């Protein structure tokens, strides 16, 4: 019995996922009650699963540009056997809080991005991009989950395949 317990504990620990593998950037971690706009220069890109991320430096001052209302947003479409919602510029859109700093944009999984027309080669450090999305419930993280992103060439790429869930953030 003395030998069996350490072996069982060791096996259980080896089977547990690493802390970073447990982290997932689902919609529940973001405040979906209030949409934000952010734009800036791409500082770094991490293109890996489960979610690629882009770090952007946000200049001061930040305003919502008039051209945003003229971009062609992806419409409802079938993807993976289900209907995706239309995308639109959400009501109440405002610039992100705490401008003049870096924000991490958590993208959709790489397979979805490819299906929606975005490859790793579509974005580079130094590009200027715009994002409409939702900030993390823990605002100290300075993370944003996009509704859609506008690449440097003004191509709009959807980032959500499900209806927008109600916020689960505690206020």
C-alpha positions in Angstrom: 0.0 0.0 0.0 2.9 2.4 0.8 4.2 1.9 -2.7 0.9 2.0 -4.5 -0.2 5.5 -3.2 2.8 7.4 -4.5 2.4 5.6 -7.9 -1.3 6.5 -8.1 -0.6 10.1 -7.1 2.2 10.4 -9.6 0.0 8.9 -12.4 -2.8 11.3 -11.5 -0.5 14.3 -11.7 0.9 13.2 -15.1 -2.6 12.9 -16.5 -3.7 16.4 -15.4 -3.4 19.0 -18.1 -0.8 21.7 -17.6 -2.3 25.0 -16.3 -1.8 26.7 -19.7 -3.7 23.9 -21.3 -6.6 24.4 -19.0 -7.0 28.0 -19.9 -9.6 28.7 -22.6 -10.7 32.0 -23.9 -14.4 31.3 -24.3 -17.0 34.0 -24.3 -17.7 33.5 -20.6 -14.5 35.3 -19.7 -15.5 38.5 -21.6 -18.0 41.2 -20.8 -20.4 40.9 -23.7 -22.7 43.6 -22.3 -20.5 46.5 -23.6 -18.8 46.6 -27.0 -15.5 48.4 -27.5 -13.4 49.6 -30.4 -9.6 49.5 -30.5 -7.1 50.1 -33.2 -3.4 50.1 -33.2 -0.1 48.8 -34.5 0.6 45.1 -34.2 3.4 44.5 -31.8 3.5 40.7 -31.7 1.6 37.7 -33.0 1.2 34.3 -31.5 -0.3 32.0 -34.1 -1.1 28.7 -32.3 -4.1 26.8 -30.9 -6.4 26.9 -29.2 -6.5 30.7 -29.9 -4.0 32.8 -31.7 -3.4 36.2 -30.2 -2.2 39.6 -31.4 -0.8 42.3 -29.1 -1.5 45.8 -30.4 -0.2 49.2 -29.1 -3.1 51.6 -28.8 -2.3 55.3 -29.6 -3.7 58.3 -27.8 -6.3 59.7 -28.5 -8.5 56.9 -29.8 -11.7 57.7 -31.6 -14.1 55.6 -33.7 -13.3 56.4 -37.3 -16.1 57.3 -39.8 -14.9 54.6 -42.2 -15.9 51.9 -39.7 -19.6 52.3 -40.6 -18.8 51.7 -44.3 -16.9 48.4 -44.1 -18.6 45.3 -45.5 -19.3 43.0 -42.6 -19.7 39.2 -43.0 -23.3 38.1 -43.2 -24.9 35.0 -41.9 -23.5 31.9 -43.4 -23.5 28.2 -42.7 -20.3 26.9 -41.0 -19.7 23.5 -39.6 -23.4 22.6 -40.1 -24.8 25.5 -38.2 -25.9 29.0 -39.1 -23.6 31.8 -38.0 -25.2 35.1 -37.0 -25.0 38.3 -39.1 -22.3 40.6 -37.7 -23.0 44.3 -37.2 -21.5 47.2 -35.5 -22.9 47.0 -32.0 -24.9 49.8 -30.4 -23.1 51.6 -27.7 -19.6 51.1 -29.2 -17.0 53.2 -27.5 -13.1 53.3 -27.5 -11.5 50.8 -25.1 -10.7 52.1 -21.6 -7.0 52.7 -20.9 -5.7 53.9 -24.2 -2.0 54.5 -24.7 -1.1 50.9 -23.7 -1.0 47.4 -25.2 -4.0 45.2 -25.6 -4.1 41.5 -26.4 -6.6 40.5 -28.9 -7.7 36.8 -28.6 -8.7 35.5 -32.0 -10.9 32.6 -33.1 -9.2 29.2 -33.4 -6.9 28.9 -36.4 -9.1 26.4 -38.3 -12.1 28.8 -38.1 -9.9 31.7 -39.2 -8.8 29.7 -42.2 -12.4 28.8 -43.0 -13.3 32.5 -42.8 -10.5 33.6 -45.1 -7.8 34.7 -42.7 -4.3 33.0 -42.8 -1.2 33.8 -40.7 0.2 35.6 -43.7 -2.6 38.2 -43.7 -1.2 39.9 -40.6 2.3 41.1 -39.8 4.1 43.0 -37.0 3.8 46.7 -37.8 0.4 46.4 -39.5 -2.4 48.7 -38.3 -5.6 46.8 -37.4 -9.0 47.7 -36.0 -11.0 45.5 -33.6 -14.6 45.6 -32.4 -15.1 43.3 -29.4 -15.5 42.8 -25.7 -13.0 43.3 -22.9 -12.1 40.6 -20.4 -14.1 40.4 -17.2 -10.9 41.0 -15.4 -10.0 44.3 -17.0 -6.5 44.2 -15.6 -5.7 41.6 -18.2 -6.2 44.1 -21.0 -7.6 41.4 -23.3 -10.2 41.8 -25.9 -12.3 39.1 -27.7 -13.3 40.4 -31.1 -16.6 40.4 -32.8 -14.6 41.1 -35.9 -11.3 42.5 -36.9 -10.4 44.8 -39.8 -7.0 44.0 -41.3 -4.6 46.6 -42.7 -6.1 46.1 -46.2 -9.6 46.8 -44.8 -10.6 43.1 -45.1 -13.1 42.3 -42.3 -12.8 38.9 -40.7 -15.5 37.5 -38.4 -14.4 36.1 -35.1 -17.6 34.6 -33.7 -19.6 31.6 -34.9 -22.2 31.5 -32.1 -24.9 33.9 -30.9 -23.4 36.4 -28.5 -24.0 35.1 -25.0 -25.1 37.2 -22.1 -22.3 38.5 -19.9 -21.3 36.3 -17.0 -19.0 39.0 -15.5 -19.7 40.0 -12.0 -20.1 43.7 -11.5 
